[in-house]
Amino acid sequence: MLQIIDRRNDSKNKSAVNRNRFIRRFKGQIRKAVQEAIARRRIADIDNGEKVGIPAKDISEPQFRHGQGGRWSIVQPGNDRFVTGDEFDRPSGGAGDGGSSASPDGEGLDDFVFTLSREEFLDIFFDDLALPHLVKTQLARISEYKRVRAGFTSTGVPTNINVVRSLRGATGRRIAAGAPYVKTLRALRAELEQLESSGAGESKRAEEIRREIARLLRRIEGLPFIDTFDLRYNNRIRIPAPSTQAVMFCIMDVSGSMDDEKKQIAKRFFMLLYLFLTRTYEHIEIVFIRHHTQAMEVGEDDFFHSRETGGTVVSSALELMQQIVRERYASNAWNIYCAQASDGDNWEADSPKCRDLLDSTIMPLVQYYAYIEISEGDPQNLWREYAQVRANHPQCFAMQQIGGMADIYPVFRELFRKKLA
């Protein structure tokens, strides 16, 4: 029997040529395993790798073998214990020839366990997600410009002269310009040497050759060592430099109606959004704004654990965010994102003010604004006002309702699902 198996060395001697090829080859099985892992792991543990199991039958290697071929005659032995139609029990699993236990369904191979690194796990998890409205800002990066070297130019200022390039050009010019003279000079010297060897060194022809040689030498020496034509300057051009920094505003209602469970749901959502932004930006700053009737910027610990509470005036948080952007993040180098979590309960007269602030002031400043309402009941007055903002800014404003911990992932994926062209 002929068997052809790829045994080129790789991680743990698997038959895939390399790790990336293995992941591409079994992307479907790995994606399914990752989704199952996400369903059972805590959100706080998402920033880790994962061991995923792939059914052994899905990674079986192709084998080539000779068939029996030809015509065969087989005589089966009879028996004196059973006749057609008899029934008997399936034998229980026991020790086989290999010393291992047999499985009732006949499968004899365990699942292949493959360890995904943190980066590989997150790449698969985020594979069908994308930050919305990326086309407007070139993949969520605002283009600045920087000057880079781009070859040489024949015009420029003295400070940009490239000496080596200029001298190289001058040398090439002198060689090219003097080449006809050198060729003629070489021929005249050979002729003069021939005349002198034949005893005609004082002839009229010899004198003419000497005068011509002197003239050619003066022409060669008269070639300028360097000319303005030879000068070369370092050329610099402006190219877009992608901005890799972003600021993420986390706004949370801490009024009396927001209990600890709702705050923990909001915390998980903020963590997931931050993790998602790290896939696009190298540097991310986070601004935490908590509010009841008044808003204040706090640290992360106070944001989630402070016991200060009160009524609800959402516009105070939006006004504080606008002030912070104007004072610290007014430059175009910053990509601004905002995530707001609330139970939707707001002072009735304040909700229209929140809509006006978002429409006229905040939405032109941000790349994306996500609002989640943590409530199992009907949407509140704030939801109705925000629905009008979503209608005016469908590409960069999203809102979803979350009922419990189990809804965080589906809502997050819906908020940041890739938009079809």
C-alpha positions as CSV (number, residue, x, y, z in Angstrom):
1,M,0.0,0.0,0.0
2,L,1.4,3.4,-1.0
3,Q,0.8,6.4,1.4
4,I,1.9,10.0,0.6
5,I,1.8,12.2,3.7
6,D,3.2,15.7,4.1
7,R,5.5,15.6,7.1
8,R,7.4,18.8,6.7
9,N,8.3,20.2,10.1
10,D,6.2,22.9,11.7
11,S,4.9,23.7,15.1
12,K,4.6,20.3,16.8
13,N,5.3,18.6,13.5
14,K,1.8,19.1,12.1
15,S,1.3,18.6,8.4
16,A,0.3,22.2,7.6
17,V,3.2,24.0,6.1
18,N,3.0,26.9,8.6
19,R,0.7,28.3,11.3
20,N,-1.0,30.9,9.1
21,R,-1.7,28.3,6.4
22,F,-3.2,26.0,9.0
23,I,-5.5,28.8,10.2
24,R,-6.6,29.6,6.7
25,R,-7.1,26.0,5.8
26,F,-9.4,25.3,8.8
27,K,-10.9,28.8,9.1
28,G,-14.5,27.5,9.3
29,Q,-13.8,25.0,12.0
30,I,-11.7,27.4,14.0
31,R,-14.3,30.2,13.7
32,K,-17.0,27.8,15.0
33,A,-14.7,26.8,17.9
34,V,-14.0,30.5,18.7
35,Q,-17.7,31.3,18.8
36,E,-18.3,28.4,21.2
37,A,-15.4,29.7,23.4
38,I,-16.8,33.2,23.4
39,A,-20.2,31.9,24.6
40,R,-18.7,30.4,27.7
41,R,-15.9,32.8,28.7
42,R,-16.2,36.0,30.7
43,I,-15.9,39.3,28.8
44,A,-13.0,40.3,31.1
45,D,-11.0,37.4,29.7
46,I,-11.5,38.3,26.0
47,D,-8.0,39.7,25.7
48,N,-6.4,36.2,26.0
49,G,-5.7,33.4,23.7
50,E,-7.8,30.2,23.5
51,K,-7.5,26.5,23.0
52,V,-9.9,25.4,20.4
53,G,-10.8,21.8,19.4
54,I,-11.2,20.7,15.8
55,P,-12.8,17.3,15.0
56,A,-10.1,14.8,13.9
57,K,-12.2,13.9,10.9
58,D,-11.9,17.5,9.6
59,I,-8.1,17.4,9.6
60,S,-7.5,13.9,8.2
61,E,-4.7,13.7,5.7
62,P,-5.3,12.4,2.2
63,Q,-3.9,8.9,1.6
64,F,-3.3,7.1,-1.7
65,R,-3.5,3.3,-1.7
66,H,-3.7,0.5,-4.3
67,G,-7.2,-1.0,-4.8
68,Q,-7.8,-4.7,-4.9
69,G,-8.7,-4.7,-8.6
70,G,-9.4,-7.8,-10.7
71,R,-12.1,-10.5,-10.1
72,W,-12.2,-12.1,-6.6
73,S,-14.0,-15.2,-5.4
74,I,-14.5,-15.2,-1.6
75,V,-15.9,-18.1,0.5
76,Q,-17.3,-17.0,3.8
77,P,-17.3,-19.5,6.7
78,G,-20.7,-20.5,8.2
79,N,-21.6,-20.8,11.9
80,D,-23.7,-23.1,14.1
81,R,-24.8,-20.4,16.6
82,F,-26.8,-17.8,14.6
83,V,-29.3,-17.8,11.8
84,T,-30.7,-15.0,9.7
85,G,-32.9,-12.6,11.8
86,D,-31.3,-13.3,15.2
87,E,-30.6,-10.2,17.4
88,F,-27.9,-9.8,19.9
89,D,-26.7,-7.0,22.2
90,R,-23.9,-4.6,21.3
91,P,-20.7,-5.6,23.2
92,S,-19.7,-3.2,25.9
93,G,-16.4,-1.2,25.4
94,G,-13.4,-2.9,26.7
95,A,-9.7,-3.2,26.2
96,G,-8.7,-3.6,22.6
97,D,-5.5,-4.6,20.9
98,G,-4.1,-1.1,21.5
99,G,-5.0,-1.0,25.2
100,S,-7.4,1.9,24.9
101,S,-11.1,2.0,25.5
102,A,-13.4,1.8,22.5
103,S,-16.1,4.4,21.9
104,P,-19.8,3.3,21.4
105,D,-20.1,5.2,18.1
106,G,-17.0,3.7,16.6
107,E,-14.9,6.9,16.6
108,G,-11.4,6.3,17.9
109,L,-9.7,9.7,17.6
110,D,-9.9,12.6,20.0
111,D,-10.4,16.2,18.7
112,F,-7.3,18.0,17.7
113,V,-6.6,20.8,20.1
114,F,-5.1,23.9,18.6
115,T,-3.9,26.9,20.7
116,L,-4.7,30.3,19.3
117,S,-2.6,33.3,20.4
118,R,-4.3,36.5,21.6
119,E,-3.8,38.2,18.3
120,E,-5.2,35.2,16.3
121,F,-8.2,34.8,18.6
122,L,-9.1,38.5,18.3
123,D,-8.5,38.5,14.6
124,I,-11.1,35.7,14.1
125,F,-13.5,37.3,16.6
126,F,-13.3,40.7,14.8
127,D,-13.2,39.2,11.3
128,D,-16.7,40.2,10.3
129,L,-16.7,43.5,12.3
130,A,-15.6,46.9,11.3
131,L,-15.7,50.4,12.7
132,P,-18.5,52.1,10.7
133,H,-18.0,55.1,8.4
134,L,-14.3,54.2,7.8
135,V,-14.3,55.3,4.1
136,K,-14.7,59.0,5.2
137,T,-11.6,59.0,7.2
138,Q,-9.5,56.4,5.4
139,L,-10.0,53.5,7.7
140,A,-10.7,55.7,10.7
141,R,-7.4,57.5,10.4
142,I,-7.3,61.2,9.7
143,S,-4.5,62.0,7.2
144,E,-1.8,64.4,8.3
145,Y,1.2,65.1,6.1
146,K,4.9,64.6,6.7
147,R,7.9,65.4,4.4
148,V,9.9,62.4,3.3
149,R,12.9,61.9,0.9
150,A,11.9,61.2,-2.6
151,G,15.0,61.1,-4.9
152,F,16.7,64.1,-6.3
153,T,15.9,67.2,-8.2
154,S,17.9,69.6,-10.4
155,T,16.5,72.7,-8.6
156,G,16.6,73.6,-4.9
157,V,18.2,75.6,-2.2
158,P,21.9,75.3,-1.3
159,T,21.1,73.6,2.1
160,N,19.6,70.7,0.2
161,I,22.6,70.0,-2.2
162,N,23.6,66.4,-2.3
163,V,27.4,66.6,-2.7
164,V,28.0,62.9,-3.6
165,R,25.2,62.9,-6.2
166,S,26.4,66.2,-7.7
167,L,30.1,65.0,-8.0
168,R,29.0,61.7,-9.5
169,G,27.0,63.6,-12.1
170,A,29.9,65.9,-12.8
171,T,32.3,63.0,-13.3
172,G,29.9,61.3,-15.6
173,R,29.5,64.5,-17.6
174,R,33.2,65.1,-18.0
175,I,33.7,61.5,-19.1
176,A,30.9,61.7,-21.7
177,A,31.9,65.2,-23.0
178,G,35.6,64.2,-23.2
179,A,35.1,60.8,-24.7
180,P,35.4,61.9,-28.4
181,Y,38.6,63.9,-27.6
182,V,40.1,61.0,-25.8
183,K,39.4,58.6,-28.7
184,T,40.9,61.0,-31.2
185,L,43.9,61.6,-28.9
186,R,44.5,57.9,-28.5
187,A,44.6,57.5,-32.3
188,L,46.9,60.5,-32.8
189,R,49.4,59.2,-30.2
190,A,49.5,55.8,-31.8
191,E,50.2,57.4,-35.2
192,L,52.9,59.7,-33.8
193,E,54.5,56.7,-32.1
194,Q,54.6,54.9,-35.4
195,L,56.2,57.8,-37.2
196,E,58.8,58.2,-34.5
197,S,59.7,54.5,-34.7
198,S,60.1,54.7,-38.5
199,G,62.4,57.8,-38.2
200,A,59.9,60.4,-39.4
201,G,59.6,62.0,-36.0
202,E,60.6,65.4,-37.4
203,S,58.4,65.3,-40.4
204,K,55.7,67.9,-41.2
205,R,53.0,65.3,-40.4
206,A,54.5,64.6,-37.0
207,E,54.4,68.3,-36.1
208,E,50.8,68.6,-37.1
209,I,49.9,65.6,-34.9
210,R,51.8,67.2,-32.0
211,R,49.8,70.5,-32.4
212,E,46.5,68.6,-32.6
213,I,47.4,66.6,-29.5
214,A,48.1,69.8,-27.6
215,R,44.9,71.3,-28.8
216,L,42.9,68.2,-27.6
217,L,44.5,68.3,-24.2
218,R,43.6,71.9,-23.8
219,R,40.0,71.1,-24.7
220,I,39.9,68.2,-22.2
221,E,41.4,70.3,-19.4
222,G,39.0,73.1,-20.3
223,L,36.0,71.0,-19.3
224,P,34.6,72.5,-16.1
225,F,35.1,70.3,-13.0
226,I,31.5,70.9,-11.9
227,D,28.7,72.9,-13.6
228,T,25.3,74.1,-12.5
229,F,23.9,71.4,-14.7
230,D,25.5,68.8,-12.4
231,L,24.0,70.0,-9.2
232,R,21.5,67.7,-7.6
233,Y,19.3,68.5,-4.5
234,N,17.6,66.3,-2.1
235,N,14.0,66.2,-3.0
236,R,11.3,66.0,-0.3
237,I,7.6,65.6,-0.8
238,R,4.5,65.6,1.4
239,I,2.7,62.3,1.9
240,P,-0.3,61.5,4.1
241,A,0.7,60.3,7.5
242,P,-2.1,58.2,9.2
243,S,-3.0,59.3,12.6
244,T,-2.8,56.4,15.0
245,Q,-4.3,58.0,18.1
246,A,-7.9,58.1,19.3
247,V,-9.8,59.2,22.3
248,M,-12.8,57.2,23.7
249,F,-15.4,59.0,25.8
250,C,-17.3,56.7,28.2
251,I,-20.4,58.4,29.5
252,M,-22.5,56.6,32.1
253,D,-25.6,57.5,34.0
254,V,-25.1,56.9,37.8
255,S,-28.5,58.0,39.0
256,G,-30.5,56.1,41.5
257,S,-32.2,54.0,38.8
258,M,-28.8,52.6,37.6
259,D,-28.1,49.7,40.0
260,D,-24.9,47.8,40.2
261,E,-26.0,45.1,37.7
262,K,-26.6,47.8,35.0
263,K,-23.3,49.4,35.8
264,Q,-21.5,46.1,35.3
265,I,-23.2,45.6,32.0
266,A,-22.0,49.0,30.9
267,K,-18.5,48.2,32.1
268,R,-18.4,45.1,29.9
269,F,-19.5,47.0,26.9
270,F,-16.9,49.8,27.4
271,M,-14.2,47.2,27.8
272,L,-15.2,45.5,24.6
273,L,-15.3,48.8,22.7
274,Y,-11.9,49.7,24.0
275,L,-10.5,46.4,22.9
276,F,-12.0,46.8,19.5
277,L,-10.4,50.3,19.1
278,T,-7.0,48.9,19.9
279,R,-7.2,46.9,16.7
280,T,-7.1,50.1,14.7
281,Y,-5.1,52.6,16.8
282,E,-1.8,52.4,18.5
283,H,-2.5,55.0,21.2
284,I,-5.9,55.4,22.8
285,E,-6.9,57.7,25.6
286,I,-10.0,57.2,27.7
287,V,-12.1,59.9,29.3
288,F,-14.6,58.8,31.9
289,I,-17.7,61.0,32.5
290,R,-20.3,60.0,35.1
291,H,-23.4,62.0,35.6
292,H,-26.6,62.3,37.6
293,T,-27.9,65.9,37.8
294,Q,-24.3,67.0,37.4
295,A,-21.5,65.6,35.3
296,M,-17.9,65.2,36.2
297,E,-14.7,63.7,34.8
298,V,-13.4,60.9,37.0
299,G,-10.9,58.1,37.1
300,E,-11.8,54.6,36.1
301,D,-12.2,53.3,39.7
302,D,-14.6,56.2,40.6
303,F,-16.4,55.8,37.4
304,F,-17.6,52.3,38.2
305,H,-17.5,52.2,42.0
306,S,-18.3,55.6,43.4
307,R,-21.6,55.6,45.4
308,E,-22.5,59.2,44.6
309,T,-26.0,59.2,43.1
310,G,-28.9,61.5,42.4
311,G,-31.4,62.4,39.6
312,T,-30.8,62.4,35.9
313,V,-29.8,65.3,33.6
314,V,-28.0,63.8,30.6
315,S,-27.2,67.1,28.9
316,S,-24.7,67.9,31.7
317,A,-22.5,65.0,30.5
318,L,-22.7,66.1,26.8
319,E,-21.8,69.7,27.7
320,L,-18.8,68.4,29.7
321,M,-17.7,66.2,26.8
322,Q,-17.9,69.2,24.4
323,Q,-15.8,71.3,26.7
324,I,-13.1,68.6,27.1
325,V,-12.9,68.1,23.3
326,R,-12.5,71.8,22.8
327,E,-9.8,72.1,25.4
328,R,-7.8,68.9,24.9
329,Y,-8.7,67.2,21.6
330,A,-9.4,70.0,19.2
331,S,-6.6,69.0,16.8
332,N,-7.5,67.0,13.7
333,A,-4.9,64.4,14.9
334,W,-7.4,62.9,17.2
335,N,-10.2,60.4,16.2
336,I,-13.0,60.8,18.7
337,Y,-15.4,58.0,19.7
338,C,-18.1,58.1,22.3
339,A,-20.1,55.3,24.1
340,Q,-22.9,56.3,26.3
341,A,-24.7,53.9,28.7
342,S,-28.0,54.8,30.4
343,D,-31.2,53.2,31.5
344,G,-33.0,55.8,29.4
345,D,-34.6,57.6,32.3
346,N,-34.0,61.3,31.9
347,W,-35.7,64.5,33.0
348,E,-38.5,65.0,30.4
349,A,-37.5,68.6,29.5
350,D,-33.8,67.7,29.2
351,S,-34.1,65.1,26.4
352,P,-34.8,67.6,23.6
353,K,-31.7,69.5,24.8
354,C,-29.6,66.4,24.5
355,R,-30.9,65.9,20.9
356,D,-30.0,69.5,20.0
357,L,-26.5,69.2,21.5
358,L,-25.8,66.0,19.6
359,D,-27.1,67.2,16.3
360,S,-25.5,70.6,16.2
361,T,-22.3,70.3,18.2
362,I,-21.1,66.8,19.0
363,M,-21.8,64.7,15.9
364,P,-19.6,66.9,13.6
365,L,-16.7,66.2,16.0
366,V,-16.9,62.4,16.4
367,Q,-16.1,59.5,14.2
368,Y,-18.8,57.4,15.9
369,Y,-21.3,57.6,18.7
370,A,-22.8,54.5,20.2
371,Y,-25.7,54.7,22.7
372,I,-26.9,51.6,24.7
373,E,-30.0,51.7,26.8
374,I,-29.8,49.1,29.6
375,S,-33.4,48.2,30.1
376,E,-35.7,45.3,29.6
377,G,-38.8,47.5,29.4
378,D,-40.1,49.9,26.7
379,P,-37.7,52.6,25.5
380,Q,-37.7,55.8,27.6
381,N,-38.0,59.5,26.5
382,L,-34.3,59.7,25.8
383,W,-34.5,56.9,23.3
384,R,-37.2,58.7,21.3
385,E,-35.1,61.8,21.1
386,Y,-31.9,59.9,20.1
387,A,-33.9,58.1,17.4
388,Q,-34.2,61.5,15.6
389,V,-30.4,61.9,15.9
390,R,-29.9,58.5,14.3
391,A,-32.2,59.5,11.5
392,N,-30.0,62.6,10.8
393,H,-26.7,60.7,11.2
394,P,-27.3,57.1,10.1
395,Q,-23.6,56.4,9.3
396,C,-22.0,57.5,12.6
397,F,-24.7,57.2,15.2
398,A,-26.0,53.8,16.5
399,M,-28.3,52.8,19.4
400,Q,-29.3,49.5,20.8
401,Q,-31.1,48.2,23.8
402,I,-29.4,45.7,26.2
403,G,-31.4,43.6,28.6
404,G,-28.7,41.6,30.3
405,M,-25.2,40.2,30.2
406,A,-26.1,37.8,27.4
407,D,-27.1,40.6,25.1
408,I,-23.8,42.4,25.2
409,Y,-22.1,40.4,22.4
410,P,-25.0,40.4,20.0
411,V,-25.6,44.2,20.5
412,F,-21.9,45.0,20.1
413,R,-21.7,43.0,16.9
414,E,-24.8,44.7,15.5
415,L,-23.5,48.2,16.4
416,F,-20.2,47.5,14.6
417,R,-21.1,45.1,11.9
418,K,-19.6,45.8,8.5
419,K,-21.8,47.9,6.3
420,L,-22.4,46.5,2.9
421,A,-21.4,48.8,0.0
